[in-house]
Amino acid sequence: MIEIILEGIFIGLSISVPLGPIGMLCVQRTFDRGRKYGFITGLGATASDLVYVVISLFFLSFVVDIINDNLFVFQLAGSFIVCIFGFFIFKSHPNMQPKPNETAHHSLLGDFATSFGLTFSNPLILFVLIALFSRIDFITDATTLFQKLTGIASIALGAVLWWTTLTYFVNKLRGKINVRGLRLINLITGSIIIILGVAGLVSSFYA
């Protein structure tokens, strides 16, 4: 059981640590809005990843067939959504963010939902999970339902550990950056996300 927990934490970290669109979005929201908004963004991504974890453990063959039959559509749609997110971040202005004595115009639920949707739009994470499961022999035919549920919870724990750590250190830097610096972060973050989205669009035509 300890082995499953440790392997689950490792998988959770492995699918969360790479700073792709969600990681960049988490950093940007932490700088612009505060740590709790960045953290809830990470949780939205984790919730989406856990859906795919459950699918990979219980409904793998059925879903993989659907993805393989519609791979181009999934890649195209997911990359387009990433580009749209990147564009909105690129255009956002930090001076429009609420000050400490003002009411925030952003909702935690909204940040959770957008992060969940952005992550869920890329079902190719299934193949990453399959590779990780196979590499470390995470789940076998002898694995019980309780062990599978423990593994899922451990994956969530690994992801939460990462988002907690990331938002903690980013938030530490937040007070040292002025509005111009925040604007630059938005420009850089938005540009990187757009580039990732465009790269996905291009690769979808050559897959």
CYANA upper distance limits for C-alpha pairs under 8 A (distance plus 0.5 A):
  1 MET  CA      5 ILE  CA      6.86
  1 MET  CA    147 GLN  CA      7.54
  2 ILE  CA      6 LEU  CA      6.71
  3 GLU  CA      7 GLU  CA      6.52
  4 ILE  CA      8 GLY  CA      6.40
  4 ILE  CA    138 PHE  CA      7.29
  4 ILE  CA    147 GLN  CA      7.89
  4 ILE  CA    150 THR  CA      7.97
  4 ILE  CA    151 GLY  CA      6.27
  4 ILE  CA    154 SER  CA      8.38
  5 ILE  CA      9 ILE  CA      6.72
  5 ILE  CA    150 THR  CA      7.31
  5 ILE  CA    151 GLY  CA      6.35
  5 ILE  CA    154 SER  CA      5.75
  5 ILE  CA    155 ILE  CA      8.48
  6 LEU  CA     10 PHE  CA      6.72
  6 LEU  CA    154 SER  CA      7.83
  7 GLU  CA     11 ILE  CA      6.71
  7 GLU  CA    136 ILE  CA      8.00
  7 GLU  CA    138 PHE  CA      7.25
  7 GLU  CA    151 GLY  CA      8.26
  7 GLU  CA    154 SER  CA      8.34
  8 GLY  CA     12 GLY  CA      6.63
  8 GLY  CA    138 PHE  CA      8.28
  8 GLY  CA    151 GLY  CA      5.68
  8 GLY  CA    152 ILE  CA      7.33
  8 GLY  CA    153 ALA  CA      8.16
  8 GLY  CA    154 SER  CA      5.09
  8 GLY  CA    155 ILE  CA      4.86
  8 GLY  CA    156 ALA  CA      8.46
  8 GLY  CA    158 GLY  CA      7.54
  9 ILE  CA     13 LEU  CA      6.71
  9 ILE  CA    154 SER  CA      5.55
  9 ILE  CA    155 ILE  CA      5.38
  9 ILE  CA    156 ALA  CA      7.88
  9 ILE  CA    157 LEU  CA      6.59
  9 ILE  CA    158 GLY  CA      4.50
  9 ILE  CA    159 ALA  CA      7.86
 10 PHE  CA     14 SER  CA      6.55
 10 PHE  CA    155 ILE  CA      7.77
 10 PHE  CA    158 GLY  CA      6.89
 11 ILE  CA     15 ILE  CA      6.79
 11 ILE  CA    129 LEU  CA      8.49
 11 ILE  CA    132 LEU  CA      7.40
 11 ILE  CA    155 ILE  CA      6.36
 11 ILE  CA    158 GLY  CA      7.66
 12 GLY  CA     16 SER  CA      6.77
 12 GLY  CA    154 SER  CA      7.83
 12 GLY  CA    155 ILE  CA      4.63
 12 GLY  CA    156 ALA  CA      6.51
 12 GLY  CA    157 LEU  CA      7.46
 12 GLY  CA    158 GLY  CA      4.85
 12 GLY  CA    159 ALA  CA      5.07
 13 LEU  CA     17 VAL  CA      6.09
 13 LEU  CA    155 ILE  CA      8.13
 13 LEU  CA    158 GLY  CA      5.53
 13 LEU  CA    159 ALA  CA      5.74
 13 LEU  CA    161 LEU  CA      8.31
 13 LEU  CA    162 TRP  CA      6.84
 14 SER  CA     18 PRO  CA      7.80
 15 ILE  CA    128 VAL  CA      8.50
 15 ILE  CA    159 ALA  CA      8.16
 16 SER  CA     23 GLY  CA      8.12
 16 SER  CA     46 THR  CA      8.25
 16 SER  CA    159 ALA  CA      6.27
 16 SER  CA    162 TRP  CA      7.42
 16 SER  CA    163 TRP  CA      8.43
 17 VAL  CA     23 GLY  CA      8.07
 17 VAL  CA    162 TRP  CA      7.10
 18 PRO  CA     23 GLY  CA      7.64
 19 LEU  CA     23 GLY  CA      4.94
 19 LEU  CA     24 MET  CA      6.47
 20 GLY  CA     24 MET  CA      6.71
 20 GLY  CA    193 ILE  CA      8.04
 20 GLY  CA    196 LEU  CA      8.28
 21 PRO  CA     25 LEU  CA      6.53
 21 PRO  CA     82 VAL  CA      7.58
 21 PRO  CA    192 ILE  CA      8.36
 21 PRO  CA    193 ILE  CA      5.77
 21 PRO  CA    196 LEU  CA      7.81
 22 ILE  CA     26 CYS  CA      6.52
 22 ILE  CA     41 THR  CA      8.30
 22 ILE  CA     42 GLY  CA      7.80
 22 ILE  CA     45 ALA  CA      7.55
 22 ILE  CA    115 SER  CA      7.42
 22 ILE  CA    118 LEU  CA      8.20
 22 ILE  CA    119 THR  CA      7.71
 23 GLY  CA     27 VAL  CA      6.78
 23 GLY  CA     42 GLY  CA      8.03
 24 MET  CA     28 GLN  CA      6.61
 24 MET  CA    189 THR  CA      6.50
 24 MET  CA    193 ILE  CA      7.86
 25 LEU  CA     29 ARG  CA      6.58
 25 LEU  CA     38 GLY  CA      8.29
 25 LEU  CA     41 THR  CA      8.11
 25 LEU  CA    189 THR  CA      7.82
 26 CYS  CA     30 THR  CA      6.62
 26 CYS  CA     37 TYR  CA      8.37
 26 CYS  CA     38 GLY  CA      5.09
 26 CYS  CA     39 PHE  CA      7.48
 26 CYS  CA     41 THR  CA      6.20
 26 CYS  CA     42 GLY  CA      6.68
 26 CYS  CA    167 THR  CA      8.10
 27 VAL  CA     31 PHE  CA      6.78
 27 VAL  CA     38 GLY  CA      6.91
 27 VAL  CA    166 LEU  CA      8.26
 27 VAL  CA    167 THR  CA      7.47
 27 VAL  CA    170 VAL  CA      7.18
 28 GLN  CA     32 ASP  CA      6.55
 28 GLN  CA     38 GLY  CA      8.06
 28 GLN  CA    185 ILE  CA      7.36
 28 GLN  CA    186 ASN  CA      6.95
 28 GLN  CA    189 THR  CA      7.28
 29 ARG  CA     33 ARG  CA      5.89
 29 ARG  CA     34 GLY  CA      7.24
 29 ARG  CA     35 ARG  CA      8.30
 29 ARG  CA     37 TYR  CA      6.58
 29 ARG  CA     38 GLY  CA      5.52
 29 ARG  CA     41 THR  CA      8.42
 30 THR  CA     34 GLY  CA      5.00
 30 THR  CA     35 ARG  CA      5.28
 30 THR  CA     36 LYS  CA      7.81
 30 THR  CA     37 TYR  CA      6.55
 30 THR  CA     38 GLY  CA      4.85
 30 THR  CA     39 PHE  CA      8.10
 30 THR  CA    167 THR  CA      6.90
 30 THR  CA    170 VAL  CA      7.24
 30 THR  CA    171 ASN  CA      6.76
 30 THR  CA    174 ARG  CA      8.29
 31 PHE  CA     35 ARG  CA      8.13
 31 PHE  CA    170 VAL  CA      7.38
 31 PHE  CA    171 ASN  CA      7.03
 31 PHE  CA    174 ARG  CA      5.90
 31 PHE  CA    182 LEU  CA      7.40
 32 ASP  CA     94 PRO  CA      6.71
 32 ASP  CA     97 GLN  CA      7.30
 32 ASP  CA    182 LEU  CA      7.24
 33 ARG  CA     37 TYR  CA      6.70
 33 ARG  CA     38 GLY  CA      8.16
 33 ARG  CA     97 GLN  CA      7.37
 33 ARG  CA     98 PRO  CA      8.32
 34 GLY  CA     38 GLY  CA      7.13
 34 GLY  CA    171 ASN  CA      7.25
 35 ARG  CA     39 PHE  CA      6.51
 35 ARG  CA    167 THR  CA      6.13
 35 ARG  CA    168 TYR  CA      7.45
 35 ARG  CA    170 VAL  CA      8.43
 35 ARG  CA    171 ASN  CA      6.24
 36 LYS  CA     40 ILE  CA      6.52
 36 LYS  CA    108 LEU  CA      8.46
 37 TYR  CA     41 THR  CA      6.68
 37 TYR  CA    108 LEU  CA      6.63
 37 TYR  CA    111 ASP  CA      7.38
 38 GLY  CA     42 GLY  CA      6.95
 38 GLY  CA    167 THR  CA      6.70
 39 PHE  CA     43 LEU  CA      6.80
 39 PHE  CA    163 TRP  CA      6.39
 39 PHE  CA    164 THR  CA      7.05
 39 PHE  CA    167 THR  CA      6.66
 40 ILE  CA     44 GLY  CA      6.69
 40 ILE  CA    108 LEU  CA      7.02
 40 ILE  CA    111 ASP  CA      7.24
 40 ILE  CA    112 PHE  CA      6.07
 41 THR  CA     45 ALA  CA      7.09
 41 THR  CA    111 ASP  CA      6.10
 41 THR  CA    112 PHE  CA      5.60
 41 THR  CA    114 THR  CA      8.41
 41 THR  CA    115 SER  CA      5.95
 41 THR  CA    116 PHE  CA      8.40
 42 GLY  CA     46 THR  CA      6.72
 42 GLY  CA    112 PHE  CA      8.31
 42 GLY  CA    115 SER  CA      7.79
 42 GLY  CA    160 VAL  CA      8.18
 42 GLY  CA    163 TRP  CA      6.20
 43 LEU  CA     47 ALA  CA      6.56
 43 LEU  CA    112 PHE  CA      7.29
 43 LEU  CA    160 VAL  CA      7.52
 43 LEU  CA    163 TRP  CA      8.12
 44 GLY  CA     48 SER  CA      6.91
 44 GLY  CA    111 ASP  CA      8.19
 44 GLY  CA    112 PHE  CA      4.99
 44 GLY  CA    113 ALA  CA      6.86
 44 GLY  CA    114 THR  CA      8.13
 44 GLY  CA    115 SER  CA      5.55
 44 GLY  CA    116 PHE  CA      4.90
 45 ALA  CA     49 ASP  CA      6.68
 45 ALA  CA    112 PHE  CA      8.31
 45 ALA  CA    115 SER  CA      5.97
 45 ALA  CA    116 PHE  CA      5.43
 45 ALA  CA    118 LEU  CA      8.31
 45 ALA  CA    119 THR  CA      6.06
 45 ALA  CA    120 PHE  CA      8.33
 46 THR  CA     50 LEU  CA      6.60
 46 THR  CA    116 PHE  CA      8.23
 46 THR  CA    156 ALA  CA      7.15
 46 THR  CA    159 ALA  CA      6.91
 46 THR  CA    160 VAL  CA      8.16
 47 ALA  CA     51 VAL  CA      6.98
 47 ALA  CA    116 PHE  CA      7.21
 48 SER  CA     52 TYR  CA      7.19
 48 SER  CA    116 PHE  CA      5.84
 48 SER  CA    117 GLY  CA      8.16
 48 SER  CA    119 THR  CA      6.64
 48 SER  CA    120 PHE  CA      5.97
 49 ASP  CA     53 VAL  CA      6.68
 49 ASP  CA    119 THR  CA      7.84
 49 ASP  CA    120 PHE  CA      7.90
 49 ASP  CA    125 ILE  CA      8.14
 50 LEU  CA     54 VAL  CA      6.65
 50 LEU  CA    152 ILE  CA      7.62
 50 LEU  CA    155 ILE  CA      8.37
 50 LEU  CA    156 ALA  CA      7.63
 51 VAL  CA     55 ILE  CA      6.75
 52 TYR  CA     56 SER  CA      6.47
 52 TYR  CA    123 PRO  CA      7.99
 52 TYR  CA    125 ILE  CA      7.85
 52 TYR  CA    126 LEU  CA      6.59
 53 VAL  CA     57 LEU  CA      6.72
 53 VAL  CA    126 LEU  CA      7.92
 53 VAL  CA    129 LEU  CA      7.56
 53 VAL  CA    152 ILE  CA      7.63
 54 VAL  CA     58 PHE  CA      6.54
 54 VAL  CA     59 PHE  CA      8.13
 54 VAL  CA    152 ILE  CA      8.10
 55 ILE  CA     59 PHE  CA      5.33
 55 ILE  CA     60 LEU  CA      6.22
 55 ILE  CA     63 VAL  CA      7.97
 56 SER  CA     60 LEU  CA      5.00
 56 SER  CA    126 LEU  CA      6.99
 56 SER  CA    129 LEU  CA      7.90
 56 SER  CA    130 ILE  CA      7.59
 57 LEU  CA    148 LYS  CA      8.45
 59 PHE  CA     63 VAL  CA      6.88
 60 LEU  CA     64 VAL  CA      6.45
 61 SER  CA     65 ASP  CA      6.75
 62 PHE  CA     66 ILE  CA      7.18
 63 VAL  CA     67 ILE  CA      6.76
 64 VAL  CA     68 ASN  CA      6.53
 65 ASP  CA     69 ASP  CA      6.63
 66 ILE  CA     70 ASN  CA      6.74
 67 ILE  CA     71 LEU  CA      5.74
 67 ILE  CA     74 PHE  CA      7.90
 67 ILE  CA    123 PRO  CA      8.02
 67 ILE  CA    124 LEU  CA      8.43
 70 ASN  CA     74 PHE  CA      6.83
 71 LEU  CA     75 GLN  CA      6.64
 72 PHE  CA     76 LEU  CA      6.52
 72 PHE  CA    204 SER  CA      6.45
 72 PHE  CA    205 PHE  CA      7.97
 72 PHE  CA    207 ALA  CA      8.34
 73 VAL  CA     77 ALA  CA      6.46
 74 PHE  CA     78 GLY  CA      6.39
 74 PHE  CA    121 SER  CA      7.93
 74 PHE  CA    122 ASN  CA      7.42
 74 PHE  CA    123 PRO  CA      7.82
 75 GLN  CA     79 SER  CA      6.51
 75 GLN  CA    122 ASN  CA      7.60
 75 GLN  CA    200 GLY  CA      7.37
 75 GLN  CA    201 LEU  CA      7.55
 75 GLN  CA    204 SER  CA      6.20
 76 LEU  CA     80 PHE  CA      6.62
 76 LEU  CA    200 GLY  CA      7.84
 76 LEU  CA    201 LEU  CA      6.11
 76 LEU  CA    204 SER  CA      6.69
 77 ALA  CA     81 ILE  CA      6.75
 77 ALA  CA    121 SER  CA      7.84
 78 GLY  CA     82 VAL  CA      6.83
 78 GLY  CA    118 LEU  CA      8.10
 78 GLY  CA    121 SER  CA      5.43
 78 GLY  CA    122 ASN  CA      5.89
 79 SER  CA     83 CYS  CA      6.80
 79 SER  CA    196 LEU  CA      8.30
 79 SER  CA    197 GLY  CA      5.06
 79 SER  CA    198 VAL  CA      7.24
 79 SER  CA    199 ALA  CA      8.46
 79 SER  CA    200 GLY  CA      5.69
 79 SER  CA    201 LEU  CA      5.97
 80 PHE  CA     84 ILE  CA      6.87
 80 PHE  CA    197 GLY  CA      6.83
 80 PHE  CA    198 VAL  CA      8.20
 80 PHE  CA    201 LEU  CA      7.49
 81 ILE  CA     85 PHE  CA      6.84
 81 ILE  CA    118 LEU  CA      7.42
 81 ILE  CA    121 SER  CA      8.14
 81 ILE  CA    197 GLY  CA      8.19
 82 VAL  CA     86 GLY  CA      6.68
 82 VAL  CA    118 LEU  CA      7.39
 82 VAL  CA    193 ILE  CA      7.12
 82 VAL  CA    194 ILE  CA      7.22
 82 VAL  CA    196 LEU  CA      8.08
 82 VAL  CA    197 GLY  CA      5.57
 83 CYS  CA     87 PHE  CA      6.64
 83 CYS  CA    193 ILE  CA      7.09
 83 CYS  CA    194 ILE  CA      5.09
 83 CYS  CA    195 ILE  CA      8.16
 83 CYS  CA    196 LEU  CA      8.19
 83 CYS  CA    197 GLY  CA      5.30
 83 CYS  CA    198 VAL  CA      7.22
 84 ILE  CA     88 PHE  CA      6.89
 84 ILE  CA    194 ILE  CA      8.09
 85 PHE  CA     89 ILE  CA      6.82
 85 PHE  CA    190 GLY  CA      8.19
 85 PHE  CA    193 ILE  CA      8.02
 85 PHE  CA    194 ILE  CA      8.26
 86 GLY  CA     90 PHE  CA      6.53
 86 GLY  CA    189 THR  CA      7.90
 86 GLY  CA    190 GLY  CA      4.77
 86 GLY  CA    191 SER  CA      7.00
 86 GLY  CA    192 ILE  CA      8.02
 86 GLY  CA    193 ILE  CA      5.35
 86 GLY  CA    194 ILE  CA      5.32
 87 PHE  CA     91 LYS  CA      6.72
 87 PHE  CA    190 GLY  CA      6.49
 87 PHE  CA    191 SER  CA      8.16
 87 PHE  CA    194 ILE  CA      7.10
 88 PHE  CA     92 SER  CA      6.59
 88 PHE  CA    190 GLY  CA      7.88
 89 ILE  CA    186 ASN  CA      6.31
 89 ILE  CA    187 LEU  CA      7.78
 89 ILE  CA    189 THR  CA      7.69
 89 ILE  CA    190 GLY  CA      5.43
 90 PHE  CA    186 ASN  CA      5.92
 90 PHE  CA    187 LEU  CA      5.22
 90 PHE  CA    188 ILE  CA      7.98
 90 PHE  CA    189 THR  CA      7.56
 90 PHE  CA    190 GLY  CA      4.69
 90 PHE  CA    191 SER  CA      6.96
 91 LYS  CA    186 ASN  CA      8.21
 91 LYS  CA    187 LEU  CA      7.97
 91 LYS  CA    190 GLY  CA      8.44
 92 SER  CA    183 ARG  CA      8.35
 92 SER  CA    186 ASN  CA      7.36
 93 HIS  CA     97 GLN  CA      8.00
 93 HIS  CA    183 ARG  CA      6.59
 93 HIS  CA    186 ASN  CA      8.19
 94 PRO  CA    179 VAL  CA      6.52
 94 PRO  CA    182 LEU  CA      6.50
 94 PRO  CA    183 ARG  CA      6.29
 95 ASN  CA    179 VAL  CA      6.88
 97 GLN  CA    104 ALA  CA      8.07
 98 PRO  CA    102 GLU  CA      5.96
 98 PRO  CA    103 THR  CA      6.89
 98 PRO  CA    104 ALA  CA      5.94
 98 PRO  CA    105 HIS  CA      7.80
 99 LYS  CA    103 THR  CA      8.38
106 HIS  CA    110 GLY  CA      7.62
106 HIS  CA    111 ASP  CA      8.05
107 SER  CA    111 ASP  CA      6.85
108 LEU  CA    112 PHE  CA      6.58
109 LEU  CA    113 ALA  CA      6.53
110 GLY  CA    114 THR  CA      6.64
111 ASP  CA    115 SER  CA      6.62
112 PHE  CA    116 PHE  CA      6.55
113 ALA  CA    117 GLY  CA      6.52
114 THR  CA    118 LEU  CA      6.56
115 SER  CA    119 THR  CA      6.68
116 PHE  CA    120 PHE  CA      6.41
117 GLY  CA    121 SER  CA      6.54
118 LEU  CA    122 ASN  CA      7.89
124 LEU  CA    128 VAL  CA      7.61
125 ILE  CA    129 LEU  CA      6.75
126 LEU  CA    130 ILE  CA      6.64
127 PHE  CA    131 ALA  CA      6.66
128 VAL  CA    132 LEU  CA      6.76
129 LEU  CA    133 PHE  CA      6.48
130 ILE  CA    134 SER  CA      6.58
131 ALA  CA    135 ARG  CA      6.48
132 LEU  CA    136 ILE  CA      6.86
132 LEU  CA    138 PHE  CA      8.33
133 PHE  CA    137 ASP  CA      6.09
133 PHE  CA    138 PHE  CA      5.35
133 PHE  CA    139 ILE  CA      7.07
134 SER  CA    138 PHE  CA      7.24
139 ILE  CA    143 THR  CA      6.52
139 ILE  CA    148 LYS  CA      7.82
143 THR  CA    147 GLN  CA      6.63
143 THR  CA    148 LYS  CA      7.22
144 THR  CA    148 LYS  CA      6.79
145 LEU  CA    149 LEU  CA      6.73
146 PHE  CA    150 THR  CA      6.61
147 GLN  CA    151 GLY  CA      6.57
148 LYS  CA    152 ILE  CA      6.75
149 LEU  CA    153 ALA  CA      6.73
150 THR  CA    154 SER  CA      6.62
151 GLY  CA    155 ILE  CA      6.73
152 ILE  CA    156 ALA  CA      6.88
153 ALA  CA    157 LEU  CA      6.70
154 SER  CA    158 GLY  CA      6.71
155 ILE  CA    159 ALA  CA      6.86
156 ALA  CA    160 VAL  CA      6.62
157 LEU  CA    161 LEU  CA      6.60
158 GLY  CA    162 TRP  CA      6.98
159 ALA  CA    163 TRP  CA      6.88
160 VAL  CA    164 THR  CA      6.45
161 LEU  CA    165 THR  CA      6.67
162 TRP  CA    166 LEU  CA      6.52
163 TRP  CA    167 THR  CA      6.45
164 THR  CA    168 TYR  CA      6.54
165 THR  CA    169 PHE  CA      6.96
166 LEU  CA    170 VAL  CA      6.67
167 THR  CA    171 ASN  CA      6.26
168 TYR  CA    172 LYS  CA      6.85
169 PHE  CA    173 LEU  CA      7.24
170 VAL  CA    174 ARG  CA      6.86
171 ASN  CA    175 GLY  CA      8.02
173 LEU  CA    177 ILE  CA      7.42
177 ILE  CA    181 GLY  CA      5.96
177 ILE  CA    182 LEU  CA      7.05
178 ASN  CA    182 LEU  CA      6.79
179 VAL  CA    183 ARG  CA      6.63
180 ARG  CA    184 LEU  CA      6.76
181 GLY  CA    185 ILE  CA      6.75
182 LEU  CA    186 ASN  CA      6.75
183 ARG  CA    187 LEU  CA      6.74
184 LEU  CA    188 ILE  CA      6.59
185 ILE  CA    189 THR  CA      6.31
186 ASN  CA    190 GLY  CA      6.24
187 LEU  CA    191 SER  CA      6.47
188 ILE  CA    192 ILE  CA      6.65
189 THR  CA    193 ILE  CA      6.72
190 GLY  CA    194 ILE  CA      6.57
191 SER  CA    195 ILE  CA      6.58
192 ILE  CA    196 LEU  CA      6.68
193 ILE  CA    197 GLY  CA      6.63
194 ILE  CA    198 VAL  CA      6.57
195 ILE  CA    199 ALA  CA      6.48
196 LEU  CA    200 GLY  CA      6.69
197 GLY  CA    201 LEU  CA      6.75
198 VAL  CA    202 VAL  CA      6.67
199 ALA  CA    203 SER  CA      6.54
200 GLY  CA    204 SER  CA      6.53
201 LEU  CA    205 PHE  CA      7.52
202 VAL  CA    206 TYR  CA      7.53
203 SER  CA    207 ALA  CA      6.46
